[in-house]
Amino acid sequence: MPVISPRLFKAYDIRAQTSLLTPEAAHFIGLAIGAEAHLRGVKQIALARDGRFSSPALARALIDALLASGINVLDLGLAATPLLYFAARQYAAGSGVMITGSHNPADYNGIKITLAGETIDGEALQALRQRIEADDFIQGQGEHTSLHIAEAYYAAVLAACPLERRFKVVVDCGNGVPGAFAPDLYRALGCEVVELYCKVDGAFPNHHPDPQVEANLADLKRVVQEQQADIGLAFDGDGDRLGVVTRHGESIPGDRLLMLFAAALLEKQPGHVLYDVKSSGLISEWVSRQGGSCAAIPTGHGHMKRHMYASKALLAGELSGHFAFKDWPDDDALFAGARFLSMIAGRDLDQMLAALPQSVSTPELQVALEQDGHGLVADIAKNAVFPRALRIFTIDGLRIEYADGFGLIRASNTTPVLTLRMEAQTALGLARIQQELAAAIAPLVLPCYE
């Protein structure tokens, strides 16, 4: 019977340090994916890898296993996650496997899976583990085909996001795999592109590729101003998270980007907008003012796409910079960057930002844990008291909503940390909400922040 660590199987995908996610483990995962694909009537899968040093060996192991299961593999080679999603939609009936550690440290890697348009996460991911443990595989002989998708992808983005003006854009890829594609995409759109850390390097020698962390945007802010660029775009290690820096060198948080996208879309048609539980409570008020409806959803790209499909939403987004659109339903940050440029062409971005409702908020705060985070949040839900709360949502951790803001306590599904965030109308209100959350998580200590 194959032996595989259950720690590989996270809530959204397979992810671990490479000491655990080895080619041998990837081989068994590939066999399980192949067997599950047969069960779902899938005969062909697109596959790609990011630029991490461990990715080529993991890709070979997965390809060999899928072929041995009778699955035809369309091999994109080195490619960003958006290109994999595009290839899966166009050529493999929504079935794809992406080998990427995303925004995790260099010694991590992972595997994202979609089959027949469904993200394989949660219970479906655990079913793959159980299949491996039961040695429940299928034998066959698939065909291996190389697929070059970049030019078709660029053409599709250009058709969906034509630009009315030429932008000067600084593109920071943090040495992640988007660096092999993002500069060419934005040049194809007619932009003047200044490249920053676009050479793919799995050591990430300049800064970590995660635009949600403000410190990772320091060089982009500086270069945007030095180059007198119109905008700066930053991407995570595989290209599904977007960060934006204005010409003044100021970053736009993911939830405020979502409000900008929502306003632009709702100008043209009424519709529904989804935001994750970490995002600002102002989104609901803003979307209502634009004539739309709104709902909070659990964090995670699988949840986002699933809820989008079920609710027929115009738009979904997360604080972390994941966005999906009705006409482009994958969380594709390269596309989101193009849609952002198309949206602000002919408009004054400063005025657009000034029109948004204002609040004071913390960044996403994290507390390292030694115990099970989900169990801890369940205990907090039982024992904590939030005397001024209007309501408490439990769709993903605890989102405690007040008349003047909210507090969030949730367990991360990818790392052993407790995630916290707070927002209020005033600094005094924020301090009050912080006190309530600090009391709720004690003896853990609420992190300091600037």
C-alpha positions in Angstrom: 0.0 0.0 0.0 1.4 3.4 -0.9 2.4 5.6 2.1 1.7 9.4 1.7 1.6 12.1 4.4 -1.9 13.5 5.0 -0.2 16.8 5.7 0.2 17.3 2.0 -3.5 17.8 1.5 -4.6 21.3 2.5 -8.0 22.9 2.2 -7.5 24.4 -1.3 -4.7 22.3 -2.8 -1.7 20.1 -2.2 1.1 22.1 -0.6 4.1 21.4 1.6 7.8 21.7 1.9 9.7 19.8 -0.7 11.1 17.4 1.9 7.5 16.1 2.1 6.2 16.8 -1.5 8.7 14.7 -3.3 8.6 13.3 -6.8 7.6 9.9 -5.3 4.6 11.6 -3.6 3.8 13.4 -6.8 3.8 10.1 -8.7 1.1 8.7 -6.4 -0.9 11.9 -6.5 -0.7 11.8 -10.3 -2.1 8.2 -10.3 -4.9 9.3 -8.0 -5.7 12.3 -10.3 -5.7 9.9 -13.3 -8.1 7.5 -11.7 -10.4 10.3 -10.5 -10.3 11.8 -14.0 -11.5 8.5 -15.5 -14.4 8.5 -13.0 -15.4 11.9 -14.1 -15.1 11.2 -17.8 -12.0 13.3 -18.3 -9.6 12.0 -20.9 -7.2 15.0 -21.3 -5.5 17.2 -18.8 -3.4 20.4 -19.3 -0.3 20.6 -17.0 2.2 23.3 -16.3 4.8 24.2 -13.7 6.2 27.3 -12.1 9.9 28.3 -11.8 10.8 26.7 -8.5 13.8 24.5 -8.5 11.7 21.4 -7.4 9.0 21.9 -10.1 10.6 20.1 -13.1 11.0 16.9 -11.2 7.5 17.1 -9.8 6.2 17.7 -13.3 7.9 14.7 -14.7 6.5 12.5 -12.0 3.0 13.8 -12.5 3.1 13.5 -16.2 4.4 9.9 -16.1 1.7 8.9 -13.6 -1.1 10.5 -15.7 0.2 8.8 -18.9 0.3 5.5 -17.0 -3.3 6.1 -16.0 -4.4 6.5 -19.7 -4.8 10.3 -19.5 -3.6 12.4 -22.4 -1.4 15.2 -21.2 -1.1 18.7 -22.8 2.3 19.8 -21.4 2.7 23.6 -21.2 6.1 23.4 -19.5 7.0 26.5 -17.7 3.9 28.7 -17.4 2.0 30.9 -15.0 -1.2 29.6 -13.4 -3.4 31.9 -15.6 -2.1 30.3 -18.8 -2.8 26.8 -17.3 -6.3 27.8 -16.5 -6.7 29.2 -20.0 -5.4 26.1 -21.6 -7.6 23.9 -19.5 -10.7 25.8 -20.6 -9.8 26.0 -24.2 -8.2 22.5 -24.8 -9.0 20.2 -22.0 -12.7 20.8 -21.1 -11.7 22.6 -17.9 -9.2 20.0 -16.6 -5.7 21.1 -15.5 -2.9 20.5 -13.0 -0.6 23.3 -12.0 2.6 22.6 -10.1 3.3 25.7 -8.0 4.2 26.8 -4.5 2.3 30.1 -5.2 3.3 32.7 -2.6 4.9 30.2 -0.2 8.6 30.3 0.6 11.2 28.9 -1.9 11.4 25.5 -0.1 7.7 24.8 -0.6 5.8 23.6 -3.6 2.3 22.5 -4.4 -0.3 21.1 -6.9 -3.5 22.8 -7.9 -6.1 20.6 -9.6 -9.2 21.2 -11.7 -11.3 18.4 -13.3 -14.1 19.2 -15.7 -14.2 22.7 -14.5 -14.4 21.8 -10.8 -11.7 22.9 -8.4 -10.5 19.8 -6.5 -10.3 21.0 -2.9 -11.9 20.2 0.5 -13.5 16.7 0.6 -12.6 16.0 -3.1 -8.9 16.5 -2.2 -9.2 14.2 0.7 -10.8 11.6 -1.6 -7.5 11.7 -3.6 -5.6 10.9 -0.5 -7.9 8.0 0.4 -7.6 6.7 -3.2 -3.8 6.6 -2.8 -4.1 4.9 0.6 -6.4 2.3 -0.9 -4.1 1.7 -3.9 -7.1 2.5 -6.1 -5.6 3.3 -9.5 -6.3 2.7 -13.2 -3.8 1.5 -15.8 -3.7 2.8 -19.3 -1.5 4.6 -21.9 -2.0 8.2 -22.5 -0.3 10.5 -25.1 2.0 13.4 -24.2 1.8 16.6 -26.3 3.6 19.8 -25.9 1.4 22.9 -26.0 2.5 26.5 -26.6 -0.3 28.7 -25.3 1.2 32.1 -24.7 0.2 33.8 -28.0 -3.4 32.5 -27.9 -3.6 33.7 -24.3 -2.3 37.2 -25.1 -4.8 37.5 -28.0 -7.7 36.5 -25.8 -6.8 39.0 -23.1 -6.3 41.7 -25.7 -9.8 41.0 -27.2 -11.4 41.2 -23.8 -9.4 44.3 -22.5 -8.6 46.7 -25.3 -6.9 49.8 -24.0 -7.9 53.3 -25.1 -4.6 54.8 -24.2 -0.9 53.9 -23.9 0.2 53.3 -20.3 3.7 53.3 -18.8 3.6 50.3 -16.5 6.2 48.9 -14.1 5.7 45.2 -13.8 7.2 43.5 -10.7 7.0 39.7 -10.8 9.3 39.0 -7.8 11.3 36.5 -9.9 8.2 34.3 -10.1 6.9 32.5 -13.2 4.7 35.5 -14.3 8.0 37.2 -15.2 8.1 35.0 -18.3 4.7 36.2 -19.6 3.5 39.5 -17.9 5.9 41.9 -19.7 5.0 40.4 -23.1 1.3 40.5 -22.3 1.3 44.2 -21.4 3.4 45.1 -24.4 0.9 43.2 -26.6 -1.7 45.5 -25.0 0.3 48.5 -26.2 1.9 49.5 -22.9 5.4 50.7 -22.3 6.7 48.2 -19.8 9.5 48.6 -17.3 10.5 45.2 -16.0 11.3 44.7 -12.3 12.5 41.2 -11.2 11.0 39.5 -14.2 13.8 36.9 -14.6 12.4 33.6 -13.3 14.5 32.5 -10.3 13.2 29.9 -7.8 15.4 31.4 -5.1 13.4 34.7 -5.2 16.6 36.7 -4.6 15.1 40.2 -4.5 11.9 40.0 -2.5 9.2 37.4 -1.8 6.6 37.2 -4.5 3.5 38.1 -2.5 2.0 41.5 -3.3 -0.3 41.4 -0.3 2.6 42.0 2.0 3.3 45.8 1.9 7.1 45.3 2.4 7.3 43.4 -0.9 6.0 46.4 -2.8 8.8 48.8 -1.6 10.9 48.5 -4.8 7.9 48.8 -7.0 6.7 52.0 -5.3 10.2 53.5 -5.7 10.6 52.5 -9.4 7.1 53.7 -10.3 8.0 57.2 -9.0 11.5 57.2 -10.4 10.2 56.2 -13.9 7.2 58.5 -13.6 5.1 55.6 -14.6 1.3 55.6 -14.8 0.9 52.5 -12.6 2.8 49.6 -11.0 1.5 46.0 -11.2 2.8 43.2 -8.9 2.2 39.5 -9.0 2.7 36.5 -6.7 4.8 33.5 -7.5 2.3 31.9 -9.9 0.3 34.8 -11.2 -3.1 34.6 -9.5 -2.6 37.5 -7.0 -2.5 41.1 -8.2 -1.0 44.1 -6.4 -1.4 47.7 -7.7 0.7 50.7 -7.0 -0.5 54.2 -8.1 1.7 56.8 -9.8 2.1 58.4 -6.3 3.8 55.2 -5.0 0.8 54.2 -2.9 -0.6 50.6 -2.9 -4.3 49.9 -3.4 -5.5 47.1 -1.1 -7.3 44.2 -2.7 -10.7 45.0 -1.2 -10.5 48.6 -2.6 -9.5 47.2 -6.0 -12.6 45.1 -5.8 -14.7 48.2 -5.1 -13.2 49.9 -8.2 -14.0 46.9 -10.4 -17.5 46.6 -9.0 -18.3 50.3 -9.7 -17.1 50.0 -13.3 -19.1 46.8 -13.9 -22.3 48.0 -12.2 -22.2 51.2 -14.4 -23.1 48.9 -17.3 -25.5 46.4 -15.7 -26.9 45.4 -12.3 -25.5 42.3 -10.7 -24.0 40.5 -7.7 -20.6 40.9 -6.2 -18.8 38.5 -3.8 -16.0 39.4 -1.3 -14.1 37.2 1.1 -14.5 37.4 4.9 -11.2 39.2 5.2 -12.3 42.1 3.1 -13.7 45.5 4.1 -17.3 45.8 5.4 -17.5 48.9 3.2 -17.8 46.8 0.1 -21.5 46.0 0.9 -22.4 49.6 1.4 -20.5 50.7 -1.8 -22.0 48.0 -4.0 -25.5 48.8 -2.8 -24.9 52.5 -3.7 -23.9 51.4 -7.2 -27.1 49.5 -7.6 -25.7 46.0 -7.0 -26.1 43.2 -4.4 -23.4 41.7 -2.4 -22.4 38.7 -0.2 -19.4 37.5 1.9 -17.9 34.2 1.1 -15.1 32.0 2.6 -11.6 32.7 1.6 -10.0 30.5 -1.0 -10.0 30.4 -4.8 -12.1 27.2 -4.9 -14.8 28.8 -2.8 -14.7 32.0 -4.9 -15.2 30.2 -8.2 -17.8 27.9 -6.8 -19.9 30.7 -5.3 -19.5 32.8 -8.5 -20.9 30.0 -10.6 -23.8 29.3 -8.1 -24.8 32.9 -7.8 -24.1 34.0 -11.3 -22.1 36.9 -9.9 -20.5 39.6 -12.0 -17.4 39.7 -9.9 -15.6 38.1 -7.0 -12.5 39.2 -5.1 -10.4 38.7 -2.1 -8.3 40.9 0.1 -5.3 38.9 -1.0 -5.6 40.1 -4.7 -7.5 37.2 -6.2 -10.2 38.3 -8.7 -12.6 36.6 -11.0 -15.0 38.1 -13.5 -18.2 36.7 -15.1 -16.6 36.9 -18.5 -13.2 35.5 -17.3 -14.1 33.2 -14.4 -10.6 32.1 -13.3 -8.6 34.0 -10.6 -6.2 35.3 -13.2 -4.1 38.2 -11.9 -2.5 38.9 -15.4 -6.1 39.4 -16.8 -7.1 41.4 -13.7 -4.2 43.7 -14.3 -5.3 44.2 -17.9 -8.9 44.7 -16.9 -7.7 47.3 -14.4 -5.8 49.3 -17.1 -8.8 49.1 -19.4 -11.0 50.4 -16.6 -8.9 53.4 -15.7 -8.1 54.5 -19.3 -9.8 57.8 -19.9 -10.5 58.2 -16.1 -8.7 59.9 -13.2 -7.6 57.1 -10.8 -7.1 59.6 -8.0 -10.7 60.7 -8.3 -11.9 57.1 -8.4 -10.1 56.3 -5.2 -11.2 59.5 -3.5 -14.8 58.6 -4.2 -14.6 55.3 -2.3 -15.8 55.2 1.3 -13.1 55.5 3.9 -12.2 53.6 7.1 -9.3 52.8 9.3 -8.2 49.1 9.4 -5.3 46.8 10.3 -3.5 44.8 7.7 -3.9 41.0 7.8 -2.3 40.0 11.1 -1.0 36.6 11.9 -0.3 34.7 15.1 1.8 31.6 14.9 0.1 28.5 16.3 1.3 25.2 17.7 -2.2 23.8 18.1 -4.9 23.1 15.6 -6.2 26.5 14.4 -9.7 25.4 13.5 -10.2 23.8 16.9 -8.9 27.0 18.5 -11.4 29.1 16.6 -14.2 26.8 17.6 -13.2 27.2 21.3 -13.1 31.0 20.9 -16.6 30.8 19.3 -17.9 28.9 22.4 -16.3 31.0 25.1 -15.6 34.6 23.8 -17.9 37.5 24.5 -18.3 40.3 22.0 -20.8 42.6 23.9 -21.2 45.3 21.1 -21.5 42.9 18.2 -24.5 43.2 15.9 -24.0 39.7 14.4 -21.3 37.0 14.1 -20.8 35.1 10.8 -19.2 31.7 11.0 -18.9 30.8 7.3 -15.1 31.0 7.6 -13.9 31.5 11.1 -15.5 34.3 13.1 -16.4 37.6 11.4 -17.8 39.8 14.2 -19.7 42.7 12.8 -20.4 45.9 14.7 -22.3 49.1 13.8 -19.0 50.8 13.0 -16.8 48.0 11.7 -15.8 44.4 12.0 -13.2 42.0 13.5 -12.1 38.7 12.0 -10.6 35.6 13.7 -10.0 32.7 11.4 -7.5 29.8 11.0 -5.4 29.8 7.9 -6.0 26.8 5.7 -2.4 26.9 4.3 -0.1 27.7 7.2 -0.3 27.1 11.0 -1.4 30.6 11.9 -4.4 32.5 13.3 -5.4 35.3 10.9 -6.9 38.5 12.3 -8.2 41.7 10.8 -10.1 44.7 12.2 -11.8 47.7 10.6 -13.8 50.7 12.0 -15.0 54.1 11.0 -12.6 55.8 13.5 -9.3 55.1 15.2 -11.2 55.0 18.6 -13.6 52.4 17.2 -10.7 50.4 15.9 -9.1 50.4 19.3 -12.3 49.2 20.9 -12.6 46.3 18.4 -9.0 45.4 18.9 -9.5 45.2 22.7 -12.4 42.8 22.2 -10.4 40.5 19.8 -7.4 40.6 22.1 -9.5 39.4 25.0 -11.1 36.7 22.8 -7.7 35.2 21.7 -5.9 35.5 25.1 -3.5 34.1 26.2 -2.3 34.6 22.6 -1.1 38.1 22.0 -2.5 40.4 19.3 0.4 41.3 17.0 1.6 44.9 16.8 1.5 46.6 13.4 2.5 50.0 12.0 
